[in-house]
Amino acid sequence: MSSNNFYLILLASGVGKRAGLKNNMPKQLWSIKNKPLLWYSLNSFRKIFEDSKIIITYPKGFKKYFLNFLDRYNLTIPLVEGGLRRQDSVKNAFSLISHKKGYVLIHDSARPLVSLNLIKKVMEYTKKYKAVIPVIQPCDTVKIIENNKVKETIDRNKVGLVQTPQGFSINILKKAYETINFDKEYTDEASMVEQLGKKITTIPGERTNFKLTFQHDLAIIKSLLRECYEY
C-alpha cells in the first residue's frame, strides 16, 4: 500500500513510570537483541513510510540519545520533544503536519511487534472511515471494581482493548485539538475525536501487538521476536 498522503507520529516520549528506568534509559531505548526497542516498530513502518513522513517524539532530557539513535541507523526522521501527557506529545508532533492534507497514524513505540498487515489495514480503513482503531476482545471476565468490591460484571463481548496504530484524517484530528477541553487528560487520540461526536471504526487488532508496560514484559517480547519475527 502506498503511503501517499499518510504521516506517522511514533510516540517515544513516555518516561515509563510503571516500567521504570533501566540503565538510566526509558523503555523505548532498552536494548533487545542489540537494538533499541524503538527500532522494531520503526523498522516495520519504514517498509511503507519514507523518513520524511515520520515524526518521533522523545522525552525531555534525552534528545542526544535519540540523535545518536538516528545517526546509528542513518535515519533522517524529524524529532520533536514530547510533553507531560500523551496528548501534549501528539500535539507537538502534529503541529508539523496539521496544515497538510491527508491522514495520520499514531503508534506507541512500546508496541514493537506491530505487523505490516495491521499497519496496512489501519491505513486502508482510515482512508475509508477517517477514524480507525484496532481492538481485541478481552479473554478474561471483566468487572467494575469500587473500593475493592465488585460493583458490576460487564459483557466482555461489548468491551474492546484498544491498540495502536490509530488512524485519523488530519482534518478530524485538527478539529479535535481545536475543540476539546485540553485540560482534561485523554489516554488516546480516539478519546479526543469521540468528543466531536465522530464515530470511531474498529478493526481486529493482534494479540502479539501488546505494549511493553512492565519490565517483565521484556522477556515475553524477546521470546516473540525470536519465534515469530526475523530480525
Biotite code that builds the C-alpha atoms (Angstrom):
import biotite.structure as struc

atoms = struc.array([
    struc.Atom([0.000, 0.000, 0.000], chain_id="A", res_id=1, res_name="MET", atom_name="CA", element="C"),
    struc.Atom([1.226, 3.479, -0.871], chain_id="A", res_id=2, res_name="SER", atom_name="CA", element="C"),
    struc.Atom([1.858, 5.885, 1.998], chain_id="A", res_id=3, res_name="SER", atom_name="CA", element="C"),
    struc.Atom([0.960, 8.902, -0.147], chain_id="A", res_id=4, res_name="ASN", atom_name="CA", element="C"),
    struc.Atom([-0.897, 11.476, 1.992], chain_id="A", res_id=5, res_name="ASN", atom_name="CA", element="C"),
    struc.Atom([-0.112, 9.464, 5.146], chain_id="A", res_id=6, res_name="PHE", atom_name="CA", element="C"),
    struc.Atom([2.071, 10.617, 8.022], chain_id="A", res_id=7, res_name="TYR", atom_name="CA", element="C"),
    struc.Atom([3.221, 8.757, 11.118], chain_id="A", res_id=8, res_name="LEU", atom_name="CA", element="C"),
    struc.Atom([3.671, 10.020, 14.664], chain_id="A", res_id=9, res_name="ILE", atom_name="CA", element="C"),
    struc.Atom([5.738, 7.488, 16.589], chain_id="A", res_id=10, res_name="LEU", atom_name="CA", element="C"),
    struc.Atom([5.398, 8.180, 20.299], chain_id="A", res_id=11, res_name="LEU", atom_name="CA", element="C"),
    struc.Atom([8.616, 7.552, 22.200], chain_id="A", res_id=12, res_name="ALA", atom_name="CA", element="C"),
    struc.Atom([8.381, 10.326, 24.782], chain_id="A", res_id=13, res_name="SER", atom_name="CA", element="C"),
    struc.Atom([6.862, 8.476, 27.725], chain_id="A", res_id=14, res_name="GLY", atom_name="CA", element="C"),
    struc.Atom([9.008, 8.185, 30.817], chain_id="A", res_id=15, res_name="VAL", atom_name="CA", element="C"),
    struc.Atom([7.664, 4.700, 31.545], chain_id="A", res_id=16, res_name="GLY", atom_name="CA", element="C"),
    struc.Atom([6.760, 5.157, 35.212], chain_id="A", res_id=17, res_name="LYS", atom_name="CA", element="C"),
    struc.Atom([5.382, 1.619, 35.531], chain_id="A", res_id=18, res_name="ARG", atom_name="CA", element="C"),
    struc.Atom([8.339, 0.062, 33.750], chain_id="A", res_id=19, res_name="ALA", atom_name="CA", element="C"),
    struc.Atom([10.885, 2.292, 35.461], chain_id="A", res_id=20, res_name="GLY", atom_name="CA", element="C"),
    struc.Atom([14.297, 3.178, 34.110], chain_id="A", res_id=21, res_name="LEU", atom_name="CA", element="C"),
    struc.Atom([16.803, 0.507, 33.140], chain_id="A", res_id=22, res_name="LYS", atom_name="CA", element="C"),
    struc.Atom([20.431, 1.602, 32.950], chain_id="A", res_id=23, res_name="ASN", atom_name="CA", element="C"),
    struc.Atom([19.052, 5.138, 33.313], chain_id="A", res_id=24, res_name="ASN", atom_name="CA", element="C"),
    struc.Atom([17.190, 4.754, 29.997], chain_id="A", res_id=25, res_name="MET", atom_name="CA", element="C"),
    struc.Atom([13.441, 4.919, 29.280], chain_id="A", res_id=26, res_name="PRO", atom_name="CA", element="C"),
    struc.Atom([11.950, 1.708, 27.933], chain_id="A", res_id=27, res_name="LYS", atom_name="CA", element="C"),
    struc.Atom([11.913, 2.827, 24.281], chain_id="A", res_id=28, res_name="GLN", atom_name="CA", element="C"),
    struc.Atom([15.726, 2.779, 24.379], chain_id="A", res_id=29, res_name="LEU", atom_name="CA", element="C"),
    struc.Atom([16.083, -0.569, 26.160], chain_id="A", res_id=30, res_name="TRP", atom_name="CA", element="C"),
    struc.Atom([18.195, -2.987, 24.157], chain_id="A", res_id=31, res_name="SER", atom_name="CA", element="C"),
    struc.Atom([16.527, -6.086, 22.712], chain_id="A", res_id=32, res_name="ILE", atom_name="CA", element="C"),
    struc.Atom([18.772, -8.339, 20.626], chain_id="A", res_id=33, res_name="LYS", atom_name="CA", element="C"),
    struc.Atom([21.286, -5.485, 20.378], chain_id="A", res_id=34, res_name="ASN", atom_name="CA", element="C"),
    struc.Atom([18.722, -2.996, 19.061], chain_id="A", res_id=35, res_name="LYS", atom_name="CA", element="C"),
    struc.Atom([16.689, -0.384, 20.943], chain_id="A", res_id=36, res_name="PRO", atom_name="CA", element="C"),
    struc.Atom([13.012, -1.219, 21.446], chain_id="A", res_id=37, res_name="LEU", atom_name="CA", element="C"),
    struc.Atom([12.177, 1.818, 19.308], chain_id="A", res_id=38, res_name="LEU", atom_name="CA", element="C"),
    struc.Atom([13.914, 0.259, 16.303], chain_id="A", res_id=39, res_name="TRP", atom_name="CA", element="C"),
    struc.Atom([11.461, -2.609, 15.918], chain_id="A", res_id=40, res_name="TYR", atom_name="CA", element="C"),
    struc.Atom([8.218, -0.726, 15.336], chain_id="A", res_id=41, res_name="SER", atom_name="CA", element="C"),
    struc.Atom([10.066, 1.917, 13.333], chain_id="A", res_id=42, res_name="LEU", atom_name="CA", element="C"),
    struc.Atom([11.548, -0.773, 11.112], chain_id="A", res_id=43, res_name="ASN", atom_name="CA", element="C"),
    struc.Atom([8.067, -2.065, 10.294], chain_id="A", res_id=44, res_name="SER", atom_name="CA", element="C"),
    struc.Atom([6.705, 1.362, 9.426], chain_id="A", res_id=45, res_name="PHE", atom_name="CA", element="C"),
    struc.Atom([9.735, 2.273, 7.296], chain_id="A", res_id=46, res_name="ARG", atom_name="CA", element="C"),
    struc.Atom([8.815, -0.531, 4.926], chain_id="A", res_id=47, res_name="LYS", atom_name="CA", element="C"),
    struc.Atom([5.890, 1.710, 3.928], chain_id="A", res_id=48, res_name="ILE", atom_name="CA", element="C"),
    struc.Atom([6.750, 5.247, 5.087], chain_id="A", res_id=49, res_name="PHE", atom_name="CA", element="C"),
    struc.Atom([9.605, 7.448, 3.944], chain_id="A", res_id=50, res_name="GLU", atom_name="CA", element="C"),
    struc.Atom([11.617, 9.086, 6.724], chain_id="A", res_id=51, res_name="ASP", atom_name="CA", element="C"),
    struc.Atom([10.189, 12.496, 5.811], chain_id="A", res_id=52, res_name="SER", atom_name="CA", element="C"),
    struc.Atom([6.673, 11.232, 6.613], chain_id="A", res_id=53, res_name="LYS", atom_name="CA", element="C"),
    struc.Atom([7.626, 10.073, 10.117], chain_id="A", res_id=54, res_name="ILE", atom_name="CA", element="C"),
    struc.Atom([7.887, 12.146, 13.309], chain_id="A", res_id=55, res_name="ILE", atom_name="CA", element="C"),
    struc.Atom([9.357, 10.691, 16.506], chain_id="A", res_id=56, res_name="ILE", atom_name="CA", element="C"),
    struc.Atom([8.681, 12.225, 19.906], chain_id="A", res_id=57, res_name="THR", atom_name="CA", element="C"),
    struc.Atom([11.285, 11.921, 22.651], chain_id="A", res_id=58, res_name="TYR", atom_name="CA", element="C"),
    struc.Atom([11.253, 12.599, 26.411], chain_id="A", res_id=59, res_name="PRO", atom_name="CA", element="C"),
    struc.Atom([12.733, 15.801, 27.766], chain_id="A", res_id=60, res_name="LYS", atom_name="CA", element="C"),
    struc.Atom([16.397, 15.390, 28.615], chain_id="A", res_id=61, res_name="GLY", atom_name="CA", element="C"),
    struc.Atom([17.030, 12.532, 26.184], chain_id="A", res_id=62, res_name="PHE", atom_name="CA", element="C"),
    struc.Atom([17.422, 14.345, 22.867], chain_id="A", res_id=63, res_name="LYS", atom_name="CA", element="C"),
    struc.Atom([21.095, 13.427, 22.466], chain_id="A", res_id=64, res_name="LYS", atom_name="CA", element="C"),
    struc.Atom([20.284, 9.736, 22.844], chain_id="A", res_id=65, res_name="TYR", atom_name="CA", element="C"),
    struc.Atom([17.672, 9.955, 20.117], chain_id="A", res_id=66, res_name="PHE", atom_name="CA", element="C"),
    struc.Atom([20.040, 11.875, 17.862], chain_id="A", res_id=67, res_name="LEU", atom_name="CA", element="C"),
    struc.Atom([22.574, 9.099, 18.404], chain_id="A", res_id=68, res_name="ASN", atom_name="CA", element="C"),
    struc.Atom([19.855, 6.579, 17.500], chain_id="A", res_id=69, res_name="PHE", atom_name="CA", element="C"),
    struc.Atom([19.126, 8.382, 14.224], chain_id="A", res_id=70, res_name="LEU", atom_name="CA", element="C"),
    struc.Atom([22.824, 8.607, 13.434], chain_id="A", res_id=71, res_name="ASP", atom_name="CA", element="C"),
    struc.Atom([23.438, 4.941, 14.243], chain_id="A", res_id=72, res_name="ARG", atom_name="CA", element="C"),
    struc.Atom([20.827, 3.802, 11.733], chain_id="A", res_id=73, res_name="TYR", atom_name="CA", element="C"),
    struc.Atom([21.385, 6.589, 9.196], chain_id="A", res_id=74, res_name="ASN", atom_name="CA", element="C"),
    struc.Atom([17.865, 7.978, 9.617], chain_id="A", res_id=75, res_name="LEU", atom_name="CA", element="C"),
    struc.Atom([16.613, 11.424, 8.578], chain_id="A", res_id=76, res_name="THR", atom_name="CA", element="C"),
    struc.Atom([13.488, 11.479, 10.717], chain_id="A", res_id=77, res_name="ILE", atom_name="CA", element="C"),
    struc.Atom([12.329, 14.680, 12.465], chain_id="A", res_id=78, res_name="PRO", atom_name="CA", element="C"),
    struc.Atom([12.436, 14.648, 16.266], chain_id="A", res_id=79, res_name="LEU", atom_name="CA", element="C"),
    struc.Atom([10.020, 16.544, 18.499], chain_id="A", res_id=80, res_name="VAL", atom_name="CA", element="C"),
    struc.Atom([10.230, 16.873, 22.262], chain_id="A", res_id=81, res_name="GLU", atom_name="CA", element="C"),
    struc.Atom([7.230, 15.330, 23.958], chain_id="A", res_id=82, res_name="GLY", atom_name="CA", element="C"),
    struc.Atom([5.109, 16.821, 26.696], chain_id="A", res_id=83, res_name="GLY", atom_name="CA", element="C"),
    struc.Atom([3.897, 15.824, 30.131], chain_id="A", res_id=84, res_name="LEU", atom_name="CA", element="C"),
    struc.Atom([0.892, 13.937, 28.767], chain_id="A", res_id=85, res_name="ARG", atom_name="CA", element="C"),
    struc.Atom([0.321, 11.786, 25.704], chain_id="A", res_id=86, res_name="ARG", atom_name="CA", element="C"),
    struc.Atom([-1.953, 14.435, 24.176], chain_id="A", res_id=87, res_name="GLN", atom_name="CA", element="C"),
    struc.Atom([0.780, 17.058, 24.638], chain_id="A", res_id=88, res_name="ASP", atom_name="CA", element="C"),
    struc.Atom([3.308, 14.892, 22.825], chain_id="A", res_id=89, res_name="SER", atom_name="CA", element="C"),
    struc.Atom([0.931, 14.186, 19.949], chain_id="A", res_id=90, res_name="VAL", atom_name="CA", element="C"),
    struc.Atom([0.053, 17.870, 19.703], chain_id="A", res_id=91, res_name="LYS", atom_name="CA", element="C"),
    struc.Atom([3.727, 18.853, 19.498], chain_id="A", res_id=92, res_name="ASN", atom_name="CA", element="C"),
    struc.Atom([4.322, 16.369, 16.687], chain_id="A", res_id=93, res_name="ALA", atom_name="CA", element="C"),
    struc.Atom([1.025, 17.054, 14.956], chain_id="A", res_id=94, res_name="PHE", atom_name="CA", element="C"),
    struc.Atom([1.873, 20.753, 14.713], chain_id="A", res_id=95, res_name="SER", atom_name="CA", element="C"),
    struc.Atom([4.370, 19.813, 11.985], chain_id="A", res_id=96, res_name="LEU", atom_name="CA", element="C"),
    struc.Atom([1.651, 18.342, 9.764], chain_id="A", res_id=97, res_name="ILE", atom_name="CA", element="C"),
    struc.Atom([-1.648, 19.906, 10.904], chain_id="A", res_id=98, res_name="SER", atom_name="CA", element="C"),
    struc.Atom([-1.589, 22.211, 7.867], chain_id="A", res_id=99, res_name="HIS", atom_name="CA", element="C"),
    struc.Atom([-1.286, 19.265, 5.488], chain_id="A", res_id=100, res_name="LYS", atom_name="CA", element="C"),
    struc.Atom([-3.998, 17.291, 3.738], chain_id="A", res_id=101, res_name="LYS", atom_name="CA", element="C"),
    struc.Atom([-4.274, 13.559, 4.236], chain_id="A", res_id=102, res_name="GLY", atom_name="CA", element="C"),
    struc.Atom([-4.092, 11.148, 7.137], chain_id="A", res_id=103, res_name="TYR", atom_name="CA", element="C"),
    struc.Atom([-2.008, 10.457, 10.217], chain_id="A", res_id=104, res_name="VAL", atom_name="CA", element="C"),
    struc.Atom([-1.220, 7.246, 12.079], chain_id="A", res_id=105, res_name="LEU", atom_name="CA", element="C"),
    struc.Atom([-0.214, 7.399, 15.723], chain_id="A", res_id=106, res_name="ILE", atom_name="CA", element="C"),
    struc.Atom([1.673, 4.480, 17.236], chain_id="A", res_id=107, res_name="HIS", atom_name="CA", element="C"),
    struc.Atom([3.238, 3.643, 20.590], chain_id="A", res_id=108, res_name="ASP", atom_name="CA", element="C"),
    struc.Atom([6.913, 2.750, 20.188], chain_id="A", res_id=109, res_name="SER", atom_name="CA", element="C"),
    struc.Atom([6.400, 0.452, 23.193], chain_id="A", res_id=110, res_name="ALA", atom_name="CA", element="C"),
    struc.Atom([4.441, -1.836, 20.840], chain_id="A", res_id=111, res_name="ARG", atom_name="CA", element="C"),
    struc.Atom([7.434, -3.245, 18.933], chain_id="A", res_id=112, res_name="PRO", atom_name="CA", element="C"),
    struc.Atom([5.629, -6.215, 17.371], chain_id="A", res_id=113, res_name="LEU", atom_name="CA", element="C"),
    struc.Atom([3.197, -4.309, 15.166], chain_id="A", res_id=114, res_name="VAL", atom_name="CA", element="C"),
    struc.Atom([2.848, -6.167, 11.876], chain_id="A", res_id=115, res_name="SER", atom_name="CA", element="C"),
    struc.Atom([2.853, -4.849, 8.328], chain_id="A", res_id=116, res_name="LEU", atom_name="CA", element="C"),
    struc.Atom([-0.553, -6.413, 7.845], chain_id="A", res_id=117, res_name="ASN", atom_name="CA", element="C"),
    struc.Atom([-2.067, -4.442, 10.727], chain_id="A", res_id=118, res_name="LEU", atom_name="CA", element="C"),
    struc.Atom([-0.435, -1.198, 9.577], chain_id="A", res_id=119, res_name="ILE", atom_name="CA", element="C"),
    struc.Atom([-1.838, -1.645, 6.073], chain_id="A", res_id=120, res_name="LYS", atom_name="CA", element="C"),
    struc.Atom([-5.303, -2.498, 7.406], chain_id="A", res_id=121, res_name="LYS", atom_name="CA", element="C"),
    struc.Atom([-5.385, 0.625, 9.566], chain_id="A", res_id=122, res_name="VAL", atom_name="CA", element="C"),
    struc.Atom([-4.321, 2.727, 6.580], chain_id="A", res_id=123, res_name="MET", atom_name="CA", element="C"),
    struc.Atom([-6.926, 1.134, 4.321], chain_id="A", res_id=124, res_name="GLU", atom_name="CA", element="C"),
    struc.Atom([-9.776, 1.723, 6.745], chain_id="A", res_id=125, res_name="TYR", atom_name="CA", element="C"),
    struc.Atom([-8.589, 5.209, 7.707], chain_id="A", res_id=126, res_name="THR", atom_name="CA", element="C"),
    struc.Atom([-8.907, 6.307, 4.083], chain_id="A", res_id=127, res_name="LYS", atom_name="CA", element="C"),
    struc.Atom([-12.461, 4.979, 4.069], chain_id="A", res_id=128, res_name="LYS", atom_name="CA", element="C"),
    struc.Atom([-13.765, 5.901, 7.532], chain_id="A", res_id=129, res_name="TYR", atom_name="CA", element="C"),
    struc.Atom([-11.432, 8.747, 8.672], chain_id="A", res_id=130, res_name="LYS", atom_name="CA", element="C"),
    struc.Atom([-11.105, 7.481, 12.261], chain_id="A", res_id=131, res_name="ALA", atom_name="CA", element="C"),
    struc.Atom([-9.953, 3.908, 12.952], chain_id="A", res_id=132, res_name="VAL", atom_name="CA", element="C"),
    struc.Atom([-8.590, 1.956, 15.911], chain_id="A", res_id=133, res_name="ILE", atom_name="CA", element="C"),
    struc.Atom([-7.519, -1.697, 16.251], chain_id="A", res_id=134, res_name="PRO", atom_name="CA", element="C"),
    struc.Atom([-9.084, -3.549, 19.179], chain_id="A", res_id=135, res_name="VAL", atom_name="CA", element="C"),
    struc.Atom([-9.001, -7.025, 20.698], chain_id="A", res_id=136, res_name="ILE", atom_name="CA", element="C"),
    struc.Atom([-11.620, -8.593, 22.939], chain_id="A", res_id=137, res_name="GLN", atom_name="CA", element="C"),
    struc.Atom([-10.555, -9.494, 26.479], chain_id="A", res_id=138, res_name="PRO", atom_name="CA", element="C"),
    struc.Atom([-10.269, -13.201, 27.251], chain_id="A", res_id=139, res_name="CYS", atom_name="CA", element="C"),
    struc.Atom([-10.937, -12.690, 30.950], chain_id="A", res_id=140, res_name="ASP", atom_name="CA", element="C"),
    struc.Atom([-14.134, -11.797, 32.730], chain_id="A", res_id=141, res_name="THR", atom_name="CA", element="C"),
    struc.Atom([-14.426, -8.018, 33.106], chain_id="A", res_id=142, res_name="VAL", atom_name="CA", element="C"),
    struc.Atom([-15.784, -6.427, 36.277], chain_id="A", res_id=143, res_name="LYS", atom_name="CA", element="C"),
    struc.Atom([-16.156, -2.876, 37.564], chain_id="A", res_id=144, res_name="ILE", atom_name="CA", element="C"),
    struc.Atom([-14.456, -2.559, 40.946], chain_id="A", res_id=145, res_name="ILE", atom_name="CA", element="C"),
    struc.Atom([-15.030, 0.138, 43.542], chain_id="A", res_id=146, res_name="GLU", atom_name="CA", element="C"),
    struc.Atom([-13.255, 0.177, 46.915], chain_id="A", res_id=147, res_name="ASN", atom_name="CA", element="C"),
    struc.Atom([-12.049, -3.394, 46.372], chain_id="A", res_id=148, res_name="ASN", atom_name="CA", element="C"),
    struc.Atom([-15.620, -4.609, 45.866], chain_id="A", res_id=149, res_name="LYS", atom_name="CA", element="C"),
    struc.Atom([-17.235, -5.883, 42.679], chain_id="A", res_id=150, res_name="VAL", atom_name="CA", element="C"),
    struc.Atom([-19.880, -3.431, 41.539], chain_id="A", res_id=151, res_name="LYS", atom_name="CA", element="C"),
    struc.Atom([-20.809, -4.951, 38.203], chain_id="A", res_id=152, res_name="GLU", atom_name="CA", element="C"),
    struc.Atom([-19.827, -7.636, 35.695], chain_id="A", res_id=153, res_name="THR", atom_name="CA", element="C"),
    struc.Atom([-19.607, -6.407, 32.104], chain_id="A", res_id=154, res_name="ILE", atom_name="CA", element="C"),
    struc.Atom([-20.373, -8.410, 28.988], chain_id="A", res_id=155, res_name="ASP", atom_name="CA", element="C"),
    struc.Atom([-16.848, -8.858, 27.652], chain_id="A", res_id=156, res_name="ARG", atom_name="CA", element="C"),
    struc.Atom([-18.200, -9.193, 24.110], chain_id="A", res_id=157, res_name="ASN", atom_name="CA", element="C"),
    struc.Atom([-19.046, -5.493, 24.304], chain_id="A", res_id=158, res_name="LYS", atom_name="CA", element="C"),
    struc.Atom([-15.616, -4.456, 25.541], chain_id="A", res_id=159, res_name="VAL", atom_name="CA", element="C"),
    struc.Atom([-12.573, -3.749, 23.388], chain_id="A", res_id=160, res_name="GLY", atom_name="CA", element="C"),
    struc.Atom([-8.940, -3.365, 24.415], chain_id="A", res_id=161, res_name="LEU", atom_name="CA", element="C"),
    struc.Atom([-7.546, -0.629, 22.217], chain_id="A", res_id=162, res_name="VAL", atom_name="CA", element="C"),
    struc.Atom([-4.196, -0.837, 20.462], chain_id="A", res_id=163, res_name="GLN", atom_name="CA", element="C"),
    struc.Atom([-2.205, 1.333, 18.088], chain_id="A", res_id=164, res_name="THR", atom_name="CA", element="C"),
    struc.Atom([-1.613, 2.426, 15.380], chain_id="A", res_id=165, res_name="PRO", atom_name="CA", element="C"),
    struc.Atom([-4.701, 4.602, 15.415], chain_id="A", res_id=166, res_name="GLN", atom_name="CA", element="C"),
    struc.Atom([-5.556, 6.358, 12.162], chain_id="A", res_id=167, res_name="GLY", atom_name="CA", element="C"),
    struc.Atom([-7.326, 9.662, 11.518], chain_id="A", res_id=168, res_name="PHE", atom_name="CA", element="C"),
    struc.Atom([-7.808, 12.170, 8.775], chain_id="A", res_id=169, res_name="SER", atom_name="CA", element="C"),
    struc.Atom([-5.657, 15.204, 9.517], chain_id="A", res_id=170, res_name="ILE", atom_name="CA", element="C"),
    struc.Atom([-8.729, 17.449, 9.393], chain_id="A", res_id=171, res_name="ASN", atom_name="CA", element="C"),
    struc.Atom([-10.554, 15.436, 12.050], chain_id="A", res_id=172, res_name="ILE", atom_name="CA", element="C"),
    struc.Atom([-7.622, 15.362, 14.459], chain_id="A", res_id=173, res_name="LEU", atom_name="CA", element="C"),
    struc.Atom([-7.010, 19.068, 13.897], chain_id="A", res_id=174, res_name="LYS", atom_name="CA", element="C"),
    struc.Atom([-10.650, 19.819, 14.737], chain_id="A", res_id=175, res_name="LYS", atom_name="CA", element="C"),
    struc.Atom([-10.383, 17.694, 17.873], chain_id="A", res_id=176, res_name="ALA", atom_name="CA", element="C"),
    struc.Atom([-7.395, 19.665, 19.119], chain_id="A", res_id=177, res_name="TYR", atom_name="CA", element="C"),
    struc.Atom([-9.192, 22.931, 18.381], chain_id="A", res_id=178, res_name="GLU", atom_name="CA", element="C"),
    struc.Atom([-12.408, 21.842, 20.107], chain_id="A", res_id=179, res_name="THR", atom_name="CA", element="C"),
    struc.Atom([-11.734, 19.636, 23.132], chain_id="A", res_id=180, res_name="ILE", atom_name="CA", element="C"),
    struc.Atom([-11.189, 20.729, 26.708], chain_id="A", res_id=181, res_name="ASN", atom_name="CA", element="C"),
    struc.Atom([-7.420, 20.318, 26.696], chain_id="A", res_id=182, res_name="PHE", atom_name="CA", element="C"),
    struc.Atom([-7.198, 20.472, 30.493], chain_id="A", res_id=183, res_name="ASP", atom_name="CA", element="C"),
    struc.Atom([-8.806, 17.030, 30.630], chain_id="A", res_id=184, res_name="LYS", atom_name="CA", element="C"),
    struc.Atom([-6.450, 14.098, 30.137], chain_id="A", res_id=185, res_name="GLU", atom_name="CA", element="C"),
    struc.Atom([-7.108, 11.691, 27.281], chain_id="A", res_id=186, res_name="TYR", atom_name="CA", element="C"),
    struc.Atom([-5.448, 8.286, 27.167], chain_id="A", res_id=187, res_name="THR", atom_name="CA", element="C"),
    struc.Atom([-5.634, 8.023, 23.375], chain_id="A", res_id=188, res_name="ASP", atom_name="CA", element="C"),
    struc.Atom([-6.477, 10.109, 20.331], chain_id="A", res_id=189, res_name="GLU", atom_name="CA", element="C"),
    struc.Atom([-9.746, 8.288, 19.691], chain_id="A", res_id=190, res_name="ALA", atom_name="CA", element="C"),
    struc.Atom([-10.998, 9.588, 23.050], chain_id="A", res_id=191, res_name="SER", atom_name="CA", element="C"),
    struc.Atom([-10.469, 13.141, 21.807], chain_id="A", res_id=192, res_name="MET", atom_name="CA", element="C"),
    struc.Atom([-12.129, 12.510, 18.448], chain_id="A", res_id=193, res_name="VAL", atom_name="CA", element="C"),
    struc.Atom([-15.113, 10.953, 20.228], chain_id="A", res_id=194, res_name="GLU", atom_name="CA", element="C"),
    struc.Atom([-15.757, 14.356, 21.813], chain_id="A", res_id=195, res_name="GLN", atom_name="CA", element="C"),
    struc.Atom([-16.609, 15.644, 18.327], chain_id="A", res_id=196, res_name="LEU", atom_name="CA", element="C"),
    struc.Atom([-19.421, 13.111, 18.085], chain_id="A", res_id=197, res_name="GLY", atom_name="CA", element="C"),
    struc.Atom([-17.437, 11.269, 15.435], chain_id="A", res_id=198, res_name="LYS", atom_name="CA", element="C"),
    struc.Atom([-17.968, 7.523, 15.234], chain_id="A", res_id=199, res_name="LYS", atom_name="CA", element="C"),
    struc.Atom([-14.752, 5.549, 15.551], chain_id="A", res_id=200, res_name="ILE", atom_name="CA", element="C"),
    struc.Atom([-14.452, 2.485, 13.336], chain_id="A", res_id=201, res_name="THR", atom_name="CA", element="C"),
    struc.Atom([-12.818, -0.565, 14.886], chain_id="A", res_id=202, res_name="THR", atom_name="CA", element="C"),
    struc.Atom([-10.847, -3.325, 13.195], chain_id="A", res_id=203, res_name="ILE", atom_name="CA", element="C"),
    struc.Atom([-9.402, -6.512, 14.727], chain_id="A", res_id=204, res_name="PRO", atom_name="CA", element="C"),
    struc.Atom([-6.087, -5.935, 16.447], chain_id="A", res_id=205, res_name="GLY", atom_name="CA", element="C"),
    struc.Atom([-3.404, -8.538, 17.078], chain_id="A", res_id=206, res_name="GLU", atom_name="CA", element="C"),
    struc.Atom([-2.634, -10.217, 20.388], chain_id="A", res_id=207, res_name="ARG", atom_name="CA", element="C"),
    struc.Atom([1.091, -10.050, 19.706], chain_id="A", res_id=208, res_name="THR", atom_name="CA", element="C"),
    struc.Atom([0.796, -6.266, 19.339], chain_id="A", res_id=209, res_name="ASN", atom_name="CA", element="C"),
    struc.Atom([0.884, -5.685, 23.063], chain_id="A", res_id=210, res_name="PHE", atom_name="CA", element="C"),
    struc.Atom([2.524, -2.820, 24.884], chain_id="A", res_id=211, res_name="LYS", atom_name="CA", element="C"),
    struc.Atom([5.638, -3.151, 26.989], chain_id="A", res_id=212, res_name="LEU", atom_name="CA", element="C"),
    struc.Atom([4.404, -1.764, 30.288], chain_id="A", res_id=213, res_name="THR", atom_name="CA", element="C"),
    struc.Atom([6.393, -3.550, 32.973], chain_id="A", res_id=214, res_name="PHE", atom_name="CA", element="C"),
    struc.Atom([9.978, -4.801, 32.996], chain_id="A", res_id=215, res_name="GLN", atom_name="CA", element="C"),
    struc.Atom([8.865, -8.452, 32.982], chain_id="A", res_id=216, res_name="HIS", atom_name="CA", element="C"),
    struc.Atom([7.128, -7.819, 29.625], chain_id="A", res_id=217, res_name="ASP", atom_name="CA", element="C"),
    struc.Atom([10.601, -7.662, 28.127], chain_id="A", res_id=218, res_name="LEU", atom_name="CA", element="C"),
    struc.Atom([11.039, -11.430, 28.350], chain_id="A", res_id=219, res_name="ALA", atom_name="CA", element="C"),
    struc.Atom([7.763, -12.007, 26.503], chain_id="A", res_id=220, res_name="ILE", atom_name="CA", element="C"),
    struc.Atom([8.746, -9.628, 23.713], chain_id="A", res_id=221, res_name="ILE", atom_name="CA", element="C"),
    struc.Atom([12.164, -11.263, 23.348], chain_id="A", res_id=222, res_name="LYS", atom_name="CA", element="C"),
    struc.Atom([10.504, -14.646, 23.040], chain_id="A", res_id=223, res_name="SER", atom_name="CA", element="C"),
    struc.Atom([8.031, -13.445, 20.411], chain_id="A", res_id=224, res_name="LEU", atom_name="CA", element="C"),
    struc.Atom([10.777, -11.771, 18.417], chain_id="A", res_id=225, res_name="LEU", atom_name="CA", element="C"),
    struc.Atom([12.758, -14.980, 18.427], chain_id="A", res_id=226, res_name="ARG", atom_name="CA", element="C"),
    struc.Atom([9.861, -17.238, 17.412], chain_id="A", res_id=227, res_name="GLU", atom_name="CA", element="C"),
    struc.Atom([7.676, -15.048, 15.209], chain_id="A", res_id=228, res_name="CYS", atom_name="CA", element="C"),
    struc.Atom([9.907, -12.447, 13.621], chain_id="A", res_id=229, res_name="TYR", atom_name="CA", element="C"),
    struc.Atom([13.154, -12.469, 11.718], chain_id="A", res_id=230, res_name="GLU", atom_name="CA", element="C"),
    struc.Atom([15.395, -9.565, 12.661], chain_id="A", res_id=231, res_name="TYR", atom_name="CA", element="C"),
])
